[in-house]
């Protein structure tokens, strides 16, 4: 983000074993780092059935701080990559503009993977 904050949030949904595992971290501008403790991100609500929207919003906590992040995907920079022996695994790699708490701008990637 513009203030030097860097975040990474991964949400995993594997129906046979887990439905909502959130992991990640935050690097703060002062050099501190913290793991993500909680998130409201749910793949079932964000990108069910491989449908990728243009805008997303999630919240999470790390280092005792609450984060509200929104993302707008650049639809011109969102390629689809097929993987696996039959091409049945699908990656969506999207460049996005982010906003922290509606005011702090930044940019980064959003990735969706379906198999």
TORMITI-406307 format. One record per residue (C-alpha): residue number from 1; residue in three letters; x negated, y, z negated. Coordinates in Angstrom, 2 decimals, always signed. Layout:
% residues N
<atom lumpa="NUM" dodren="Ala" px="X" py="Y" pz="Z"/>
...
***
This chain:
% residues 115
<atom lumpa="1" dodren="Unk" px="+0.00" py="+0.00" pz="+0.00"/>
<atom lumpa="2" dodren="Unk" px="-1.07" py="+3.59" pz="+0.40"/>
<atom lumpa="3" dodren="Unk" px="-2.08" py="+3.91" pz="-3.28"/>
<atom lumpa="4" dodren="Unk" px="-4.43" py="+0.90" pz="-3.03"/>
<atom lumpa="5" dodren="Unk" px="-2.05" py="-1.67" pz="-4.51"/>
<atom lumpa="6" dodren="Unk" px="-2.18" py="-5.02" pz="-2.68"/>
<atom lumpa="7" dodren="Unk" px="+0.40" py="-7.77" pz="-3.12"/>
<atom lumpa="8" dodren="Unk" px="+0.92" py="-11.32" pz="-1.93"/>
<atom lumpa="9" dodren="Unk" px="+4.12" py="-13.27" pz="-2.53"/>
<atom lumpa="10" dodren="Unk" px="+4.74" py="-16.80" pz="-1.28"/>
<atom lumpa="11" dodren="Unk" px="+8.13" py="-18.43" pz="-1.68"/>
<atom lumpa="12" dodren="Unk" px="+8.33" py="-22.18" pz="-1.03"/>
<atom lumpa="13" dodren="Unk" px="+11.50" py="-24.15" pz="-0.46"/>
<atom lumpa="14" dodren="Unk" px="+11.15" py="-27.91" pz="+0.10"/>
<atom lumpa="15" dodren="Unk" px="+14.63" py="-29.36" pz="-0.51"/>
<atom lumpa="16" dodren="Unk" px="+13.41" py="-32.85" pz="-1.47"/>
<atom lumpa="17" dodren="Unk" px="+11.13" py="-31.54" pz="-4.23"/>
<atom lumpa="18" dodren="Unk" px="+11.71" py="-27.85" pz="-5.07"/>
<atom lumpa="19" dodren="Unk" px="+14.12" py="-25.13" pz="-4.08"/>
<atom lumpa="20" dodren="Unk" px="+12.47" py="-21.89" pz="-5.08"/>
<atom lumpa="21" dodren="Unk" px="+8.80" py="-21.77" pz="-6.07"/>
<atom lumpa="22" dodren="Unk" px="+7.41" py="-18.21" pz="-6.11"/>
<atom lumpa="23" dodren="Unk" px="+3.66" py="-17.66" pz="-6.41"/>
<atom lumpa="24" dodren="Unk" px="+1.42" py="-14.71" pz="-5.71"/>
<atom lumpa="25" dodren="Unk" px="-0.58" py="-11.85" pz="-7.15"/>
<atom lumpa="26" dodren="Unk" px="-0.96" py="-8.09" pz="-7.32"/>
<atom lumpa="27" dodren="Unk" px="-4.23" py="-6.16" pz="-7.12"/>
<atom lumpa="28" dodren="Unk" px="-3.79" py="-2.78" pz="-8.81"/>
<atom lumpa="29" dodren="Unk" px="-5.65" py="+0.37" pz="-7.66"/>
<atom lumpa="30" dodren="Unk" px="-7.69" py="+0.41" pz="-10.90"/>
<atom lumpa="31" dodren="Unk" px="-9.13" py="-3.06" pz="-10.16"/>
<atom lumpa="32" dodren="Unk" px="-6.83" py="-5.09" pz="-12.43"/>
<atom lumpa="33" dodren="Unk" px="-5.16" py="-8.15" pz="-10.99"/>
<atom lumpa="34" dodren="Unk" px="-2.14" py="-10.10" pz="-12.17"/>
<atom lumpa="35" dodren="Unk" px="-0.17" py="-13.14" pz="-11.09"/>
<atom lumpa="36" dodren="Unk" px="+3.47" py="-12.83" pz="-10.10"/>
<atom lumpa="37" dodren="Unk" px="+5.56" py="-13.90" pz="-13.06"/>
<atom lumpa="38" dodren="Unk" px="+9.09" py="-13.72" pz="-11.60"/>
<atom lumpa="39" dodren="Unk" px="+10.77" py="-13.00" pz="-8.27"/>
<atom lumpa="40" dodren="Unk" px="+14.32" py="-12.84" pz="-6.98"/>
<atom lumpa="41" dodren="Unk" px="+13.16" py="-13.95" pz="-3.52"/>
<atom lumpa="42" dodren="Unk" px="+15.16" py="-16.90" pz="-2.21"/>
<atom lumpa="43" dodren="Unk" px="+14.48" py="-18.38" pz="+1.22"/>
<atom lumpa="44" dodren="Unk" px="+18.06" py="-19.61" pz="+1.41"/>
<atom lumpa="45" dodren="Unk" px="+19.15" py="-15.97" pz="+1.26"/>
<atom lumpa="46" dodren="Unk" px="+16.25" py="-14.39" pz="+3.17"/>
<atom lumpa="47" dodren="Unk" px="+15.83" py="-16.57" pz="+6.25"/>
<atom lumpa="48" dodren="Unk" px="+18.14" py="-19.56" pz="+6.25"/>
<atom lumpa="49" dodren="Unk" px="+18.13" py="-21.79" pz="+9.31"/>
<atom lumpa="50" dodren="Unk" px="+15.22" py="-19.97" pz="+10.94"/>
<atom lumpa="51" dodren="Unk" px="+17.10" py="-16.72" pz="+11.55"/>
<atom lumpa="52" dodren="Unk" px="+14.63" py="-13.86" pz="+11.08"/>
<atom lumpa="53" dodren="Unk" px="+16.16" py="-10.46" pz="+10.29"/>
<atom lumpa="54" dodren="Unk" px="+14.62" py="-7.03" pz="+10.88"/>
<atom lumpa="55" dodren="Unk" px="+14.70" py="-5.90" pz="+7.23"/>
<atom lumpa="56" dodren="Unk" px="+14.10" py="-7.56" pz="+3.87"/>
<atom lumpa="57" dodren="Unk" px="+13.99" py="-6.56" pz="+0.22"/>
<atom lumpa="58" dodren="Unk" px="+12.72" py="-8.49" pz="-2.81"/>
<atom lumpa="59" dodren="Unk" px="+11.78" py="-7.73" pz="-6.38"/>
<atom lumpa="60" dodren="Unk" px="+9.15" py="-9.30" pz="-8.62"/>
<atom lumpa="61" dodren="Unk" px="+7.17" py="-8.71" pz="-11.79"/>
<atom lumpa="62" dodren="Unk" px="+3.41" py="-8.88" pz="-12.29"/>
<atom lumpa="63" dodren="Unk" px="+1.21" py="-7.56" pz="-15.07"/>
<atom lumpa="64" dodren="Unk" px="+4.30" py="-6.47" pz="-16.98"/>
<atom lumpa="65" dodren="Unk" px="+5.38" py="-4.18" pz="-14.13"/>
<atom lumpa="66" dodren="Unk" px="+8.56" py="-4.43" pz="-12.01"/>
<atom lumpa="67" dodren="Unk" px="+8.14" py="-4.12" pz="-8.23"/>
<atom lumpa="68" dodren="Unk" px="+10.88" py="-3.52" pz="-5.68"/>
<atom lumpa="69" dodren="Unk" px="+9.57" py="-3.99" pz="-2.15"/>
<atom lumpa="70" dodren="Unk" px="+11.37" py="-3.52" pz="+1.15"/>
<atom lumpa="71" dodren="Unk" px="+10.02" py="-4.48" pz="+4.56"/>
<atom lumpa="72" dodren="Unk" px="+10.95" py="-3.52" pz="+8.10"/>
<atom lumpa="73" dodren="Unk" px="+9.58" py="-5.92" pz="+10.70"/>
<atom lumpa="74" dodren="Unk" px="+8.05" py="-4.65" pz="+13.93"/>
<atom lumpa="75" dodren="Unk" px="+10.06" py="-6.76" pz="+16.37"/>
<atom lumpa="76" dodren="Unk" px="+7.46" py="-6.06" pz="+19.09"/>
<atom lumpa="77" dodren="Unk" px="+4.77" py="-7.69" pz="+16.91"/>
<atom lumpa="78" dodren="Unk" px="+6.51" py="-10.82" pz="+15.65"/>
<atom lumpa="79" dodren="Unk" px="+5.28" py="-13.78" pz="+17.72"/>
<atom lumpa="80" dodren="Unk" px="+6.62" py="-17.30" pz="+17.31"/>
<atom lumpa="81" dodren="Unk" px="+4.09" py="-20.16" pz="+17.18"/>
<atom lumpa="82" dodren="Unk" px="+5.11" py="-23.80" pz="+17.55"/>
<atom lumpa="83" dodren="Unk" px="+3.11" py="-26.45" pz="+15.72"/>
<atom lumpa="84" dodren="Unk" px="+3.20" py="-30.20" pz="+15.16"/>
<atom lumpa="85" dodren="Unk" px="+3.05" py="-33.10" pz="+17.55"/>
<atom lumpa="86" dodren="Unk" px="+6.43" py="-32.25" pz="+19.07"/>
<atom lumpa="87" dodren="Unk" px="+6.36" py="-28.51" pz="+18.45"/>
<atom lumpa="88" dodren="Unk" px="+9.01" py="-28.92" pz="+15.79"/>
<atom lumpa="89" dodren="Unk" px="+7.19" py="-26.76" pz="+13.22"/>
<atom lumpa="90" dodren="Unk" px="+7.79" py="-23.06" pz="+13.78"/>
<atom lumpa="91" dodren="Unk" px="+5.80" py="-20.07" pz="+12.47"/>
<atom lumpa="92" dodren="Unk" px="+7.07" py="-16.50" pz="+12.69"/>
<atom lumpa="93" dodren="Unk" px="+4.14" py="-14.10" pz="+12.11"/>
<atom lumpa="94" dodren="Unk" px="+5.47" py="-10.57" pz="+11.74"/>
<atom lumpa="95" dodren="Unk" px="+3.77" py="-7.24" pz="+11.19"/>
<atom lumpa="96" dodren="Unk" px="+5.87" py="-5.11" pz="+8.84"/>
<atom lumpa="97" dodren="Unk" px="+6.06" py="-1.69" pz="+7.26"/>
<atom lumpa="98" dodren="Unk" px="+6.61" py="-1.89" pz="+3.51"/>
<atom lumpa="99" dodren="Unk" px="+7.98" py="+0.49" pz="+0.88"/>
<atom lumpa="100" dodren="Unk" px="+7.33" py="+0.09" pz="-2.84"/>
<atom lumpa="101" dodren="Unk" px="+10.19" py="+1.44" pz="-4.95"/>
<atom lumpa="102" dodren="Unk" px="+11.44" py="+3.29" pz="-1.86"/>
<atom lumpa="103" dodren="Unk" px="+8.57" py="+5.79" pz="-1.88"/>
<atom lumpa="104" dodren="Unk" px="+5.11" py="+4.19" pz="-1.54"/>
<atom lumpa="105" dodren="Unk" px="+4.41" py="+3.19" pz="+2.09"/>
<atom lumpa="106" dodren="Unk" px="+2.20" py="+0.35" pz="+3.25"/>
<atom lumpa="107" dodren="Unk" px="+1.89" py="-2.28" pz="+5.92"/>
<atom lumpa="108" dodren="Unk" px="+1.19" py="-5.99" pz="+6.08"/>
<atom lumpa="109" dodren="Unk" px="+2.43" py="-9.35" pz="+7.28"/>
<atom lumpa="110" dodren="Unk" px="+5.48" py="-11.48" pz="+6.69"/>
<atom lumpa="111" dodren="Unk" px="+5.26" py="-15.12" pz="+7.65"/>
<atom lumpa="112" dodren="Unk" px="+8.04" py="-17.66" pz="+7.89"/>
<atom lumpa="113" dodren="Unk" px="+7.31" py="-21.35" pz="+8.46"/>
<atom lumpa="114" dodren="Unk" px="+9.91" py="-23.99" pz="+9.19"/>
<atom lumpa="115" dodren="Unk" px="+9.39" py="-27.70" pz="+9.69"/>
***
